[in-house]
Amino acid sequence: MAERDPAEARLWWLTLARLAGVVLVLAGMGFAGREVAAGARPWGGLAAMLAGLLWFLFVPRALLKRWRGGA
């Protein structure tokens, strides 16, 4: 059986990293919505959404930099 292409494996890891960021953003939206419905302030949910956005933007870039041999 042939080995998997390293570029394909990297593509799947990048896809997984981006998907994790999207899931964190959506979880933050749900958390913020529940807090607003309960009459509380939505800061926890907004913080989770921001963390998901930063994850979505910067983790795949860091992975690519690491795979390319960057510092």
Order of alpha helices (4+ residues) and beta strands (2+ residues): alpha-alpha
